């Protein structure tokens, strides 16, 4: 059986078991493989090409050419405040 053949619930169960036992290997697939498969199935709501274009354009307008996670968050989540790890997760998922 390949990892793509598992249901979302089976992946969720594998993640829960790895976390409960504090392991990263030992099941039919490694913890990393399971997490990657979950991410593949549920990609970011943001379009990576649009985000990349924003990063390039924004970097051209700053003296240090740096673009922060907060810059990206603010561009694509107008009116929403940065909320720690959940905001970080949204931005890191698209990157």
Secondary structure as GFF3:
##gff-version 3
##sequence-region A 1 95
A	DSSP	three_ten_helix	3	5	.	.	.	ID=ss1
A	DSSP	alpha_helix	8	21	.	.	.	ID=ss2
A	DSSP	alpha_helix	31	41	.	.	.	ID=ss3
A	DSSP	alpha_helix	48	61	.	.	.	ID=ss4
A	DSSP	alpha_helix	69	76	.	.	.	ID=ss5
A	DSSP	alpha_helix	85	94	.	.	.	ID=ss6
###
